[in-house]
Amino acid sequence: MRYFVIFEIPLLIYQLQEFINNGHEIILLMKEGYNPSLVPYRNIRICNEDPSKSDTYKKLIISKEDRVILHAVKRNTIEKILQSILKVCENVPIVVLITNLREKPQLDQINIIYLPLKDFLQMKIDKQWLYIRNREWTQKLRELTKGTEKILILTQHDPDPDALASGLALRTLLGRNRATAPIGSFGKITRNENLNMIRLLDIRHNIINQKSLNNYAMIALVDVQPPYFGDKLPRADIVFDHHPQPEDYESSFKDIRIHYGATSTILSEYLLSNNIKIKQRLATALLYGIKTDTFMLGREVNVADIEAFTYIYPQANHNLMRRMEHPSLNPEEVNSFIKALKRQNLIEKILFTHLGLVKKEDIIPRLADFCLQVAGAEWSVVSGVFQKKLVISIRNVGYVKNAGEIIRKIFPDSSIAGGHRTMAKAVIPLEDFKKSFGIVENKDIYDTIIKLFKDTLKREVS
């Protein structure tokens, strides 16, 4: 990748230090007669060709893999240079530095961003390349979905705030409504805070089955990927997610960013890149999605999460968020907590406990979060049986081994086993678990889980 830099004001060259340090090739297009000795960097290629002529860019073989940073004082000069560049390569990413946004050129297309000069002087340019890419991908997404009557936005079986918010954001990005892009899942929403969220934000969630998939011309997945569904899902046309890709699969459009803390961050970035207004309801959902998946920006967080959170924060309804965040535990759930905590074992900084049979799956990860607060615990491993499946939730403090990698090593054959550094999950049919590990009695499940984790972590350390 090369940077083509066109500056009418030579002093701006001094702002290129960051690009120089990163080892990028820089081609500096300067007026003929400019003294090269005035350029403070040795590894910049100086070209005295006329930047307002398309032949200049033909000679330099400019391509869409390159990037252009342009500054000129007069609007007609900027327009002339832009037209010359675009005549040779119409989709090369370009950042135009302007002093006054009201006087920006009329030329407007997805690969051109107009950035105030003061922002460049504060080194805010890197984000603009990402915005251009997001806009290009948005165009691909809209072309892919153009003319499609109904698109199903599909989440995991029991969608969390990140999934629900991402679904709303994708619908907004595509310019659709509830009728043409409904949000659905194969299972019910069970967690109290998530039920509060759909009620308070008026999110319509549809429970679907394999037969009803025929009603949709396209299927878009948010915060989840096709292997999660096994044979239930015949195809996935669009995928947005921040979890690691478990295996290869086909999809017409895929944006997976495992270094992001939430899928809500990815979709927020798309909205910002396209200058789409984020209304209060959507802002509240996205903020809650980022907040819950990053544990209030305390785990698996990226600079992008912080930037999205900061931008959306003033637009959200914080009274509604407080009402969503503090669901009550019913007496039955409290009793389950008490029984599980009585049988907890803290072994080599790993806190283990088993809930047994549960009526709601969400109590397992909630207890895992709580158990990590116990003094001396660097890991919490909480298990339970829900609908004839063994569910295991893992949490850790963040500076130890990767929880997602550990769970995949313990259960390599499970299609639903994985996660991030600080949190992970496995879901295994109970009978399969018993057969794999030679268990007959339910009471032996807890002891087997303890042994599996102890042995795996010991091998990882040694």
C-alpha positions as CSV (number, residue, x, y, z in Angstrom):
1,M,0.0,0.0,0.0
2,R,1.3,3.4,-1.0
3,Y,0.2,6.9,0.2
4,F,-0.1,9.6,-2.5
5,V,0.3,13.0,-0.7
6,I,-0.6,16.2,-2.4
7,F,0.0,19.3,-0.3
8,E,-0.2,22.9,-1.5
9,I,1.2,24.0,1.9
10,P,4.6,22.4,2.4
11,L,4.5,22.8,6.1
12,L,1.9,20.0,6.3
13,I,4.7,17.5,5.3
14,Y,5.8,17.6,9.0
15,Q,2.5,15.9,9.9
16,L,3.6,12.7,8.0
17,Q,5.9,11.5,10.8
18,E,3.4,8.8,11.9
19,F,3.1,7.3,8.4
20,I,6.9,7.3,8.1
21,N,7.3,5.5,11.4
22,N,4.9,2.8,10.3
23,G,7.0,2.1,7.2
24,H,4.5,3.1,4.6
25,E,5.7,4.1,1.1
26,I,4.9,7.8,0.5
27,I,4.9,9.5,-2.8
28,L,4.8,13.3,-2.4
29,L,3.4,15.2,-5.3
30,M,4.8,18.7,-5.2
31,K,4.8,21.7,-7.5
32,E,7.7,21.7,-10.0
33,G,10.7,23.6,-8.7
34,Y,10.1,22.7,-5.0
35,N,13.4,22.2,-3.2
36,P,13.6,18.5,-2.1
37,S,16.1,19.4,0.6
38,L,13.2,21.1,2.4
39,V,11.5,17.7,2.9
40,P,12.5,16.6,6.4
41,Y,12.3,12.8,5.7
42,R,14.7,10.8,3.5
43,N,12.4,7.9,2.8
44,I,9.8,10.0,0.9
45,R,9.7,9.7,-2.8
46,I,9.3,13.2,-4.3
47,C,7.5,13.5,-7.7
48,N,7.3,16.8,-9.5
49,E,4.6,15.7,-11.9
50,D,1.5,17.9,-12.1
51,P,-1.1,16.5,-9.7
52,S,-4.0,18.0,-11.7
53,K,-3.3,15.9,-14.7
54,S,-4.5,12.3,-15.1
55,D,-1.3,11.3,-16.9
56,T,0.6,11.7,-13.6
57,Y,-1.5,8.9,-12.0
58,K,-1.2,6.7,-15.0
59,K,2.6,6.9,-14.8
60,L,2.5,6.1,-11.1
61,I,0.0,3.2,-11.7
62,I,-2.3,4.3,-8.9
63,S,-4.7,1.6,-7.8
64,K,-7.5,1.0,-5.3
65,E,-4.9,-0.5,-2.9
66,D,-3.3,2.9,-2.6
67,R,-4.5,5.9,-0.5
68,V,-4.5,9.6,-1.3
69,I,-4.3,12.6,1.1
70,L,-5.1,15.8,-0.6
71,H,-5.0,19.4,0.4
72,A,-5.4,22.5,-1.7
73,V,-6.6,26.0,-0.8
74,K,-9.1,26.6,-3.6
75,R,-12.1,24.4,-4.2
76,N,-11.8,24.3,-7.9
77,T,-8.1,23.1,-7.5
78,I,-9.3,20.3,-5.3
79,E,-12.1,19.4,-7.8
80,K,-9.6,19.3,-10.7
81,I,-7.2,17.0,-8.9
82,L,-9.9,14.7,-7.8
83,Q,-11.3,14.4,-11.3
84,S,-7.8,13.5,-12.6
85,I,-7.3,10.9,-9.9
86,L,-10.8,9.3,-10.4
87,K,-10.3,9.2,-14.2
88,V,-7.5,6.7,-13.6
89,C,-8.8,4.9,-10.6
90,E,-12.4,5.6,-9.6
91,N,-12.4,3.8,-6.3
92,V,-9.0,4.7,-4.6
93,P,-9.6,5.9,-1.0
94,I,-9.2,9.6,-0.7
95,V,-9.1,11.9,2.3
96,V,-9.5,15.6,1.3
97,L,-8.3,18.1,3.9
98,I,-10.3,21.3,3.9
99,T,-10.3,24.4,6.0
100,N,-14.0,25.1,5.8
101,L,-16.6,22.3,5.5
102,R,-19.1,24.7,4.0
103,E,-16.8,25.1,1.0
104,K,-16.1,21.5,0.3
105,P,-16.4,20.3,-3.4
106,Q,-19.7,19.0,-4.7
107,L,-18.0,15.8,-5.7
108,D,-19.5,13.2,-3.4
109,Q,-18.9,9.4,-3.5
110,I,-18.2,6.7,-1.0
111,N,-14.4,6.5,-1.4
112,I,-13.9,10.2,-0.7
113,I,-14.0,11.7,2.8
114,Y,-13.7,15.4,3.6
115,L,-11.8,16.0,6.8
116,P,-11.3,19.3,8.6
117,L,-7.6,20.3,8.4
118,K,-7.5,20.7,12.2
119,D,-8.4,17.0,12.6
120,F,-5.5,16.0,10.4
121,L,-3.2,18.2,12.5
122,Q,-4.4,16.2,15.5
123,M,-3.7,13.0,13.6
124,K,-7.3,11.8,13.3
125,I,-6.8,10.5,9.8
126,D,-6.4,6.8,10.3
127,K,-10.1,6.4,11.2
128,Q,-11.1,7.8,7.8
129,W,-9.7,4.9,5.9
130,L,-11.8,2.6,7.9
131,Y,-14.9,4.8,7.3
132,I,-14.3,4.6,3.6
133,R,-14.0,0.8,3.7
134,N,-17.3,0.7,5.7
135,R,-19.0,2.8,3.1
136,E,-17.8,0.6,0.3
137,W,-19.0,-2.5,2.1
138,T,-22.3,-0.8,2.8
139,Q,-22.7,-0.2,-0.9
140,K,-22.0,-3.9,-1.5
141,L,-24.5,-4.9,1.2
142,R,-27.2,-2.7,-0.3
143,E,-26.5,-4.0,-3.8
144,L,-26.8,-7.5,-2.5
145,T,-30.1,-6.9,-0.7
146,K,-31.6,-4.6,-3.4
147,G,-35.0,-5.9,-4.6
148,T,-35.2,-8.5,-1.8
149,E,-38.7,-8.5,-0.3
150,K,-38.0,-9.9,3.1
151,I,-34.7,-10.4,5.0
152,L,-34.6,-12.4,8.2
153,I,-32.1,-11.0,10.8
154,L,-31.2,-14.1,12.8
155,T,-29.6,-14.2,16.2
156,Q,-28.5,-17.0,18.6
157,H,-31.3,-19.0,20.2
158,D,-31.5,-16.8,23.3
159,P,-30.4,-13.4,22.0
160,D,-28.5,-11.1,24.3
161,P,-28.5,-7.2,24.2
162,D,-25.5,-7.2,21.7
163,A,-27.4,-9.4,19.3
164,L,-30.7,-7.5,19.6
165,A,-29.0,-4.1,19.2
166,S,-27.0,-5.3,16.2
167,G,-30.2,-6.5,14.6
168,L,-31.8,-3.1,15.0
169,A,-28.6,-1.4,13.6
170,L,-28.4,-3.7,10.6
171,R,-32.1,-3.0,9.8
172,T,-31.4,0.8,10.0
173,L,-28.3,0.4,7.8
174,L,-30.3,-1.3,5.1
175,G,-33.1,1.3,5.4
176,R,-35.7,-1.4,6.2
177,N,-38.5,-1.8,8.8
178,R,-40.0,-4.6,11.0
179,A,-42.0,-6.0,8.1
180,T,-39.2,-6.3,5.6
181,A,-36.4,-7.2,8.0
182,P,-37.7,-8.9,11.2
183,I,-35.5,-10.0,14.0
184,G,-35.8,-13.6,15.0
185,S,-34.3,-16.6,16.7
186,F,-35.0,-20.3,17.0
187,G,-35.5,-19.9,20.8
188,K,-37.2,-17.7,23.3
189,I,-35.6,-14.8,25.2
190,T,-35.2,-16.0,28.8
191,R,-33.0,-13.5,30.7
192,N,-34.9,-11.0,32.7
193,E,-32.8,-8.0,31.6
194,N,-33.2,-9.0,27.9
195,L,-36.9,-9.3,28.3
196,N,-36.8,-5.8,29.9
197,M,-34.9,-4.6,26.9
198,I,-37.3,-5.7,24.3
199,R,-40.3,-4.4,26.3
200,L,-38.8,-1.0,27.1
201,L,-37.4,-0.4,23.6
202,D,-40.4,-2.0,21.8
203,I,-38.3,-4.5,20.0
204,R,-40.4,-7.1,18.2
205,H,-38.7,-10.5,18.4
206,N,-40.0,-13.4,16.4
207,I,-39.6,-17.1,17.2
208,I,-39.0,-19.0,14.0
209,N,-38.6,-22.6,12.9
210,Q,-36.9,-24.3,9.9
211,K,-40.1,-24.3,7.9
212,S,-40.6,-20.5,8.3
213,L,-37.2,-19.9,6.9
214,N,-38.8,-20.4,3.5
215,N,-40.6,-17.1,3.9
216,Y,-37.4,-15.2,3.6
217,A,-35.4,-14.5,0.5
218,M,-32.2,-13.7,2.5
219,I,-30.9,-14.5,6.0
220,A,-28.5,-12.2,7.8
221,L,-26.8,-13.3,11.0
222,V,-25.8,-10.9,13.7
223,D,-23.5,-11.8,16.7
224,V,-23.5,-15.4,15.6
225,Q,-22.2,-17.6,12.8
226,P,-23.6,-20.5,10.7
227,P,-21.9,-23.4,12.5
228,Y,-23.8,-22.5,15.7
229,F,-27.0,-23.7,14.1
230,G,-25.8,-27.0,12.7
231,D,-28.2,-28.5,10.2
232,K,-31.0,-26.1,11.2
233,L,-29.8,-23.3,8.9
234,P,-29.6,-24.0,5.1
235,R,-27.6,-20.9,4.3
236,A,-26.4,-17.5,5.6
237,D,-26.2,-14.7,3.1
238,I,-24.9,-12.0,5.5
239,V,-22.8,-12.4,8.6
240,F,-21.8,-9.7,11.2
241,D,-20.0,-11.0,14.3
242,H,-17.1,-10.4,16.7
243,H,-16.5,-14.0,17.8
244,P,-13.8,-16.2,16.3
245,Q,-14.8,-18.1,13.1
246,P,-15.2,-21.7,14.3
247,E,-14.8,-23.2,10.8
248,D,-15.1,-22.3,7.1
249,Y,-18.4,-21.6,5.5
250,E,-19.9,-19.9,2.5
251,S,-21.5,-16.4,2.8
252,S,-22.1,-13.7,0.2
253,F,-21.1,-11.0,2.7
254,K,-19.1,-11.4,5.9
255,D,-17.6,-8.9,8.4
256,I,-16.0,-10.6,11.4
257,R,-13.8,-8.5,13.7
258,I,-12.6,-10.6,16.6
259,H,-10.6,-7.8,18.1
260,Y,-13.8,-5.8,18.7
261,G,-15.6,-6.3,22.0
262,A,-19.1,-6.3,20.6
263,T,-21.0,-6.7,17.3
264,S,-22.8,-3.5,18.2
265,T,-19.5,-1.6,17.8
266,I,-19.1,-2.9,14.3
267,L,-22.7,-1.9,13.2
268,S,-22.3,1.5,15.1
269,E,-19.2,2.1,13.0
270,Y,-21.1,1.4,9.8
271,L,-23.8,3.9,10.8
272,L,-21.3,6.6,11.7
273,S,-19.3,6.0,8.5
274,N,-22.4,6.6,6.4
275,N,-23.6,9.6,8.4
276,I,-26.8,7.9,9.4
277,K,-28.6,9.5,12.3
278,I,-28.7,7.2,15.3
279,K,-32.0,7.9,17.0
280,Q,-32.5,7.6,20.8
281,R,-34.1,4.1,20.8
282,L,-31.3,2.7,18.6
283,A,-28.6,4.5,20.5
284,T,-29.9,3.1,23.8
285,A,-29.9,-0.4,22.4
286,L,-26.3,-0.1,21.0
287,L,-24.9,1.4,24.1
288,Y,-26.5,-1.4,26.2
289,G,-25.1,-4.0,23.7
290,I,-21.6,-2.6,24.0
291,K,-21.8,-2.2,27.7
292,T,-23.0,-5.7,28.4
293,D,-20.6,-7.5,26.1
294,T,-17.6,-5.6,27.3
295,F,-18.7,-5.7,31.0
296,M,-18.9,-1.9,31.0
297,L,-15.7,-1.5,28.9
298,G,-13.8,-3.7,31.4
299,R,-13.1,-6.8,29.3
300,E,-12.3,-7.7,25.7
301,V,-12.4,-3.9,24.9
302,N,-10.9,-2.3,21.8
303,V,-10.3,1.4,21.0
304,A,-13.2,1.1,18.5
305,D,-15.6,0.1,21.4
306,I,-14.6,3.1,23.4
307,E,-15.1,5.5,20.4
308,A,-18.5,4.0,19.6
309,F,-19.5,4.1,23.2
310,T,-18.4,7.7,23.6
311,Y,-20.2,8.9,20.5
312,I,-23.5,7.1,21.3
313,Y,-23.6,7.8,25.0
314,P,-25.1,11.4,24.8
315,Q,-27.9,10.1,22.5
316,A,-29.1,7.2,24.7
317,N,-31.9,7.2,27.2
318,H,-30.0,6.4,30.5
319,N,-33.2,6.1,32.6
320,L,-34.3,3.2,30.4
321,M,-30.9,1.6,30.6
322,R,-31.0,1.6,34.4
323,R,-34.4,-0.1,34.3
324,M,-33.0,-2.7,31.9
325,E,-29.8,-3.4,33.9
326,H,-31.3,-4.3,37.2
327,P,-33.6,-7.3,36.8
328,S,-34.7,-9.0,40.0
329,L,-34.0,-12.6,40.9
330,N,-37.1,-14.6,41.7
331,P,-37.1,-16.8,44.9
332,E,-36.4,-20.0,42.9
333,E,-33.3,-18.5,41.3
334,V,-32.1,-17.3,44.7
335,N,-32.4,-20.8,46.1
336,S,-30.4,-22.2,43.1
337,F,-27.7,-19.7,43.7
338,I,-27.5,-20.6,47.4
339,K,-27.4,-24.4,46.7
340,A,-24.7,-23.9,44.1
341,L,-22.6,-21.7,46.3
342,K,-22.8,-24.2,49.1
343,R,-21.1,-26.9,46.9
344,Q,-18.5,-24.5,45.3
345,N,-14.9,-25.6,45.3
346,L,-11.9,-23.2,45.0
347,I,-9.1,-25.3,43.6
348,E,-5.8,-23.8,42.4
349,K,-7.5,-20.4,41.9
350,I,-10.4,-22.0,39.9
351,L,-13.8,-21.7,41.5
352,F,-16.1,-24.6,40.4
353,T,-19.8,-25.1,41.1
354,H,-22.7,-27.0,39.5
355,L,-26.3,-25.9,39.5
356,G,-27.8,-29.1,38.4
357,L,-31.1,-28.9,36.5
358,V,-32.2,-25.3,35.8
359,K,-35.4,-23.9,34.3
360,K,-33.6,-20.8,32.7
361,E,-30.2,-21.1,31.0
362,D,-29.2,-17.5,31.8
363,I,-28.8,-18.3,35.5
364,I,-25.6,-20.2,34.6
365,P,-23.6,-17.2,33.1
366,R,-25.0,-14.9,35.8
367,L,-23.6,-17.1,38.5
368,A,-20.3,-17.4,36.6
369,D,-20.0,-13.6,36.7
370,F,-20.8,-13.5,40.4
371,C,-18.3,-16.3,41.3
372,L,-15.4,-14.5,39.8
373,Q,-15.8,-11.9,42.6
374,V,-14.8,-14.5,45.2
375,A,-11.5,-13.8,46.9
376,G,-8.7,-15.9,45.4
377,A,-10.6,-16.9,42.3
378,E,-8.9,-16.2,38.9
379,W,-11.4,-18.5,37.0
380,S,-15.0,-19.4,37.6
381,V,-16.4,-22.5,35.9
382,V,-20.2,-22.9,36.4
383,S,-22.2,-25.7,34.9
384,G,-25.9,-26.7,34.8
385,V,-28.3,-28.8,32.8
386,F,-30.9,-27.1,30.6
387,Q,-33.2,-28.9,28.3
388,K,-31.2,-32.1,28.3
389,K,-28.0,-30.2,27.5
390,L,-25.0,-29.5,29.7
391,V,-24.2,-25.8,29.7
392,I,-20.8,-24.6,31.0
393,S,-20.0,-20.9,31.5
394,I,-16.3,-19.9,32.1
395,R,-15.0,-16.5,33.2
396,N,-11.5,-15.4,34.1
397,V,-9.7,-12.2,35.2
398,G,-8.2,-11.5,31.8
399,Y,-4.5,-11.8,32.5
400,V,-4.4,-15.6,32.5
401,K,-5.0,-18.2,29.8
402,N,-7.5,-17.6,27.0
403,A,-10.9,-19.0,28.1
404,G,-12.1,-19.5,24.6
405,E,-9.1,-21.6,23.6
406,I,-9.3,-23.6,26.8
407,I,-12.9,-24.6,26.3
408,R,-12.2,-25.6,22.6
409,K,-9.3,-27.8,23.7
410,I,-11.5,-29.6,26.3
411,F,-14.4,-30.0,23.9
412,P,-12.9,-30.1,20.4
413,D,-15.7,-32.0,18.8
414,S,-18.5,-29.7,20.1
415,S,-19.8,-27.2,17.5
416,I,-20.9,-24.9,20.4
417,A,-17.8,-24.4,22.4
418,G,-15.7,-21.2,22.3
419,G,-15.5,-17.6,23.3
420,H,-13.0,-14.9,24.1
421,R,-10.1,-14.4,26.4
422,T,-12.2,-13.7,29.6
423,M,-15.4,-15.5,28.9
424,A,-16.4,-18.7,27.1
425,K,-19.2,-21.2,26.9
426,A,-19.9,-24.8,25.9
427,V,-23.2,-26.5,25.2
428,I,-23.1,-30.3,24.9
429,P,-26.0,-32.8,24.8
430,L,-26.0,-34.4,28.2
431,E,-26.1,-38.0,26.8
432,D,-23.1,-37.2,24.5
433,F,-21.1,-35.8,27.5
434,K,-21.8,-39.0,29.5
435,K,-20.8,-41.3,26.7
436,S,-17.6,-39.3,25.9
437,F,-16.4,-39.4,29.5
438,G,-17.9,-42.7,30.6
439,I,-20.3,-41.2,33.1
440,V,-23.4,-43.1,34.3
441,E,-24.6,-41.0,37.3
442,N,-25.6,-37.3,37.1
443,K,-23.7,-36.7,40.4
444,D,-20.4,-37.5,38.6
445,I,-20.8,-34.7,36.0
446,Y,-19.4,-32.1,38.5
447,D,-16.4,-34.2,39.3
448,T,-15.7,-34.8,35.7
449,I,-15.8,-31.1,34.8
450,I,-13.4,-30.3,37.6
451,K,-10.9,-32.9,36.4
452,L,-11.2,-31.8,32.7
453,F,-10.4,-28.2,33.6
454,K,-7.7,-28.9,36.1
455,D,-5.9,-31.3,33.7
456,T,-6.2,-29.0,30.7
457,L,-5.0,-25.9,32.5
458,K,-2.1,-27.8,34.1
459,R,-1.0,-29.0,30.6
460,E,-1.2,-25.4,29.3
461,V,1.1,-24.1,32.1
462,S,3.7,-26.9,31.9
